[in-house]
């Protein structure tokens, strides 16, 4: 169902130039939101270098990626960012829209294919994939299952392994599998809360950058429909299943494009050992670890974000060479 969709703009985070959002149809007819942006001065530079498809992590709406969009536009790329089903302004899975829920990874992958199909005619090649956390996991799943329209991929702290803290991983996975099939899939897991504003900067442990943390909080307050709360048993079961598939599938070894995995040394959400392992199984895979970074590398301090962008630039240069007239970010 094509048509205009809203984008939230606030004083500290205006909508990037030369872009619009729209609705499109995902798998099973769900209504999803995506936004496309194009760099200025295309006529003088011969058009964009290519296109970057940005896939956010769990709970993250398009709006959180405005700064990333600007970084990519400055590099001469067209940019497509989307809300996964169950978050942002895309259709939510449960009547309680604050519950972070999922029903396996197949619907996400079908949505991703629908996204690429819907925007393919507008996005100049070559295509570059960028994904953070859950988005990085799903992007890699798509590549491993045969998606062949991309020329390179750069991932920020992808969810290749779930950090269960002090809880044994196998027991945690088994419990999630049981609860998701025993009628509790839509229930919050213990300790999860519905209020997305309950965490403070001091306890969030996702970024060292207070200004960027506050900016994102202001975006959510400007439109509370963007917000998402804690995860359900169904979501946890999906996460374990997706990671397990990547851990055992020969499809990972069949990925032929360059893939750079950028990890955060102080990550408490994903397991860097799994990130390093899967990157090592991809023929053109590379693992880079940003020292002192928390999980949210793309909203970290400038010096930490710069290491991600250095890895990005090095990875995509062969597929989409920077033109001399393209500005730098």
C-alpha positions as CSV (number, residue, x, y, z in Angstrom):
1,X,0.0,0.0,0.0
2,X,2.2,2.9,-1.3
3,X,1.6,6.3,0.1
4,X,3.1,9.1,2.2
5,X,4.1,8.3,5.8
6,X,5.2,10.7,8.5
7,X,8.7,11.4,9.8
8,X,9.2,12.9,13.2
9,X,11.2,16.1,13.2
10,X,12.5,18.0,16.3
11,X,14.8,21.0,16.7
12,X,17.8,18.8,17.6
13,X,17.1,16.2,14.9
14,X,15.4,17.6,11.8
15,X,14.5,15.3,8.9
16,X,17.4,15.0,6.5
17,X,17.1,16.9,3.2
18,X,15.8,15.3,0.0
19,X,13.9,12.5,1.5
20,X,10.4,11.2,2.2
21,X,8.8,8.3,4.0
22,X,6.1,6.0,2.7
23,X,4.1,2.9,3.6
24,X,4.7,-0.4,1.8
25,X,3.3,-3.9,2.1
26,X,5.3,-6.5,3.9
27,X,4.8,-10.3,4.2
28,X,1.2,-11.3,5.1
29,X,0.0,-7.9,4.1
30,X,1.4,-6.0,7.1
31,X,1.9,-2.3,6.7
32,X,5.5,-1.2,7.0
33,X,7.3,2.2,6.9
34,X,10.5,3.1,5.0
35,X,12.2,6.4,4.1
36,X,14.4,7.2,1.1
37,X,16.9,10.0,0.9
38,X,19.1,11.3,-2.0
39,X,22.2,13.4,-1.9
40,X,22.1,16.9,-3.2
41,X,23.8,18.0,-6.4
42,X,23.3,14.7,-8.3
43,X,23.4,16.4,-11.7
44,X,26.9,17.8,-11.1
45,X,28.3,14.5,-9.7
46,X,26.7,12.2,-12.2
47,X,24.3,10.7,-9.6
48,X,24.8,8.9,-6.3
49,X,27.8,6.5,-5.8
50,X,25.2,3.8,-5.0
51,X,22.7,3.1,-2.3
52,X,22.9,2.1,1.3
53,X,20.1,0.1,2.9
54,X,20.2,0.7,6.6
55,X,18.5,-1.8,8.9
56,X,18.1,-0.7,12.5
57,X,18.4,-2.8,15.7
58,X,15.6,-3.9,18.0
59,X,13.3,-1.0,19.1
60,X,15.0,1.5,16.8
61,X,12.8,3.6,14.5
62,X,14.0,5.4,11.3
63,X,14.3,8.7,13.2
64,X,17.1,7.4,15.3
65,X,19.2,7.1,12.2
66,X,19.0,10.7,10.9
67,X,22.6,11.4,11.7
68,X,23.7,8.2,10.0
69,X,21.6,9.2,7.0
70,X,23.4,12.6,6.9
71,X,26.8,10.8,7.1
72,X,25.9,8.6,4.1
73,X,24.4,11.5,2.1
74,X,27.6,13.4,2.6
75,X,29.5,10.4,1.2
76,X,27.4,10.6,-2.0
77,X,25.0,7.7,-1.3
78,X,21.3,7.4,-1.7
79,X,19.9,5.9,1.6
80,X,17.0,3.7,2.4
81,X,16.1,3.2,6.1
82,X,13.1,1.1,7.3
83,X,11.1,0.2,10.4
84,X,11.1,-3.6,11.0
85,X,7.7,-5.1,11.7
86,X,6.8,-4.6,15.4
87,X,8.7,-1.3,15.9
88,X,8.8,2.3,14.8
89,X,5.5,3.2,12.9
90,X,5.4,-0.2,11.2
91,X,2.6,-2.6,12.2
92,X,3.0,-4.0,15.7
93,X,2.6,-7.7,16.4
94,X,0.4,-7.4,19.6
95,X,-2.4,-5.2,20.8
96,X,0.0,-3.8,23.4
97,X,2.2,-1.9,21.1
98,X,5.0,-1.6,23.7
99,X,5.7,-5.3,23.7
100,X,8.8,-6.2,21.7
101,X,7.5,-9.3,20.1
102,X,8.4,-11.7,17.2
103,X,7.3,-14.9,15.6
104,X,10.5,-16.4,14.3
105,X,12.8,-14.8,11.7
106,X,11.1,-15.8,8.5
107,X,8.5,-13.0,8.5
108,X,11.4,-10.5,8.9
109,X,13.2,-11.9,6.0
110,X,10.1,-11.9,3.8
111,X,9.6,-8.2,4.8
112,X,13.2,-7.4,3.9
113,X,12.7,-8.9,0.4
114,X,9.5,-6.9,0.0
115,X,11.4,-3.8,1.0
116,X,14.1,-4.3,-1.6
117,X,11.6,-5.2,-4.2
118,X,9.5,-2.1,-3.5
119,X,12.4,0.4,-3.8
120,X,14.6,-1.4,-6.3
121,X,13.8,0.8,-9.2
122,X,14.6,3.9,-7.3
123,X,17.9,2.9,-5.7
124,X,21.0,3.2,-7.9
125,X,23.5,0.3,-7.8
126,X,25.8,-0.7,-6.3
127,X,23.9,-1.5,-3.1
128,X,25.6,-1.5,0.3
129,X,24.0,-3.1,3.4
130,X,24.4,-1.6,6.8
131,X,22.7,-3.2,9.8
132,X,22.9,-2.7,13.6
133,X,22.4,-5.5,16.2
134,X,19.1,-7.3,15.3
135,X,19.2,-5.6,11.9
136,X,22.7,-6.9,11.3
137,X,21.6,-10.4,12.2
138,X,18.7,-10.3,9.8
139,X,20.8,-8.7,7.0
140,X,23.3,-11.6,7.4
141,X,20.5,-14.1,7.4
142,X,19.2,-12.7,4.1
143,X,22.7,-12.8,2.5
144,X,23.2,-16.4,3.8
145,X,19.9,-17.4,2.3
146,X,20.7,-16.1,-1.2
147,X,20.0,-12.4,-1.3
148,X,22.5,-11.3,-4.0
149,X,21.7,-7.7,-4.8
150,X,24.4,-6.2,-2.5
151,X,28.0,-5.4,-3.3
152,X,29.3,-5.0,0.3
153,X,28.0,-5.1,3.8
154,X,29.1,-3.3,7.0
155,X,27.5,-4.4,10.4
156,X,27.5,-2.6,13.7
157,X,27.5,-5.0,16.7
158,X,25.3,-7.5,14.9
159,X,23.3,-9.9,17.0
160,X,25.2,-13.1,16.2
161,X,25.1,-14.3,19.8
162,X,22.9,-13.2,22.7
163,X,24.6,-12.2,25.9
164,X,22.6,-13.9,28.7
165,X,24.7,-12.5,31.5
166,X,24.9,-14.9,34.4
167,X,22.3,-17.2,33.0
168,X,23.6,-20.3,31.2
169,X,23.0,-19.8,27.5
170,X,21.7,-23.3,26.7
171,X,19.2,-23.2,29.6
172,X,18.1,-19.7,28.6
173,X,17.5,-20.8,25.0
174,X,15.6,-23.9,26.1
175,X,13.4,-21.9,28.5
176,X,12.6,-19.4,25.8
177,X,11.7,-22.2,23.4
178,X,9.4,-23.8,25.9
179,X,7.7,-20.6,27.0
180,X,7.1,-19.5,23.4
181,X,5.3,-22.8,22.7
182,X,3.4,-23.1,26.0
183,X,1.1,-20.1,25.5
184,X,3.4,-17.4,26.9
185,X,5.0,-16.2,23.7
186,X,3.4,-12.7,24.1
187,X,4.3,-12.3,27.7
188,X,7.2,-10.2,28.9
189,X,10.2,-12.1,30.1
190,X,11.1,-11.7,33.8
191,X,12.5,-8.3,34.5
192,X,11.3,-6.7,31.3
193,X,9.2,-3.5,31.6
194,X,6.8,-1.8,29.4
195,X,8.0,1.7,30.0
196,X,10.6,2.6,27.4
197,X,11.5,5.7,29.4
198,X,12.4,4.0,32.6
199,X,16.1,3.5,31.9
200,X,18.4,6.4,32.6
201,X,21.6,7.4,30.9
202,X,23.6,6.1,33.9
203,X,22.0,2.7,33.7
204,X,21.4,2.3,30.0
205,X,25.0,1.2,29.1
206,X,24.5,1.5,25.3
207,X,26.5,4.7,24.6
208,X,28.9,7.0,26.3
209,X,27.4,10.0,24.5
210,X,24.9,11.8,26.7
211,X,23.9,14.3,24.0
212,X,23.0,11.6,21.5
213,X,21.2,9.6,24.2
214,X,19.1,12.7,25.1
215,X,18.4,13.5,21.5
216,X,16.9,10.0,20.9
217,X,14.8,10.3,24.1
218,X,13.5,13.7,22.8
219,X,12.5,12.0,19.5
220,X,10.5,9.4,21.4
221,X,8.8,12.0,23.5
222,X,7.8,13.9,20.4
223,X,5.9,10.9,19.2
224,X,5.4,8.1,21.7
225,X,4.1,5.8,19.0
226,X,7.8,5.4,18.0
227,X,8.7,3.8,21.4
228,X,9.0,0.2,22.3
229,X,9.3,-1.5,25.6
230,X,10.9,-4.8,26.7
231,X,10.9,-8.1,25.0
232,X,8.5,-11.1,25.1
233,X,9.3,-14.8,25.2
234,X,8.5,-14.9,21.5
235,X,11.2,-12.3,20.7
236,X,13.8,-14.1,22.8
237,X,13.0,-17.4,21.1
238,X,13.4,-15.6,17.7
239,X,16.8,-14.2,18.7
240,X,18.2,-17.5,19.9
241,X,16.8,-19.2,16.8
242,X,18.3,-16.7,14.4
243,X,21.7,-16.8,16.1
244,X,21.6,-20.6,16.1
245,X,20.8,-20.7,12.4
246,X,23.8,-18.5,11.6
247,X,26.0,-20.6,13.9
248,X,25.4,-23.8,12.0
249,X,24.4,-22.9,8.5
250,X,26.8,-23.4,5.5
251,X,25.0,-20.4,3.9
252,X,27.4,-18.2,5.9
253,X,30.3,-19.6,4.0
254,X,28.5,-19.0,0.7
255,X,28.4,-15.2,1.2
256,X,30.6,-13.8,-1.6
257,X,30.6,-10.1,-0.9
258,X,32.9,-8.2,1.5
259,X,31.4,-8.1,5.0
260,X,32.9,-6.1,7.8
261,X,31.7,-6.7,11.3
262,X,32.4,-3.8,13.7
263,X,32.1,-4.9,17.3
264,X,32.1,-2.9,20.6
265,X,34.6,-4.0,23.2
266,X,32.3,-3.1,26.1
267,X,29.2,-4.8,24.6
268,X,26.7,-6.3,27.1
269,X,24.0,-7.2,24.5
270,X,25.8,-9.5,22.0
271,X,28.7,-11.9,22.3
272,X,31.8,-10.7,20.5
273,X,33.2,-14.2,20.4
274,X,30.3,-15.1,18.1
275,X,30.8,-12.0,16.0
276,X,34.4,-12.9,15.5
277,X,33.6,-16.5,14.7
278,X,30.9,-15.8,12.1
279,X,33.0,-13.0,10.5
280,X,35.8,-15.6,10.2
281,X,33.5,-18.0,8.3
282,X,32.6,-15.5,5.6
283,X,35.1,-15.7,2.8
284,X,35.6,-12.0,2.6
285,X,34.7,-11.3,6.2
286,X,36.6,-9.0,8.5
287,X,36.2,-8.4,12.2
288,X,37.1,-5.0,13.8
289,X,36.6,-4.2,17.5
290,X,36.2,-0.6,18.7
291,X,37.9,-0.3,22.0
292,X,35.9,1.3,24.8
293,X,32.7,1.4,22.8
294,X,29.3,0.3,24.1
295,X,26.8,-1.6,22.0
296,X,25.3,1.5,20.2
297,X,28.4,2.3,18.1
298,X,26.5,4.5,15.7
299,X,25.4,6.8,18.5
300,X,28.7,6.7,20.5
301,X,31.2,9.5,21.0
302,X,32.6,11.0,17.8
303,X,36.0,9.3,18.2
304,X,34.3,5.9,18.5
305,X,31.9,6.5,15.6
306,X,34.8,7.6,13.5
307,X,36.2,4.1,13.7
308,X,33.0,2.6,12.3
309,X,33.0,5.1,9.4
310,X,36.7,4.4,8.7
311,X,35.8,0.7,8.4
312,X,32.8,1.5,6.2
313,X,34.8,3.7,3.9
314,X,37.5,1.0,3.5
315,X,35.0,-1.7,2.9
316,X,32.9,0.0,0.2
317,X,35.6,1.9,-1.7
318,X,36.2,-1.0,-4.2
319,X,32.5,-1.5,-4.9
320,X,31.5,2.2,-4.9
321,X,34.6,4.4,-5.4
322,X,34.3,7.9,-3.9
323,X,34.2,10.6,-6.6
324,X,36.5,13.5,-6.3
325,X,33.6,15.9,-6.2
326,X,31.7,14.0,-3.4
327,X,32.0,15.8,0.0
328,X,33.2,13.9,3.0
329,X,31.3,13.4,6.3
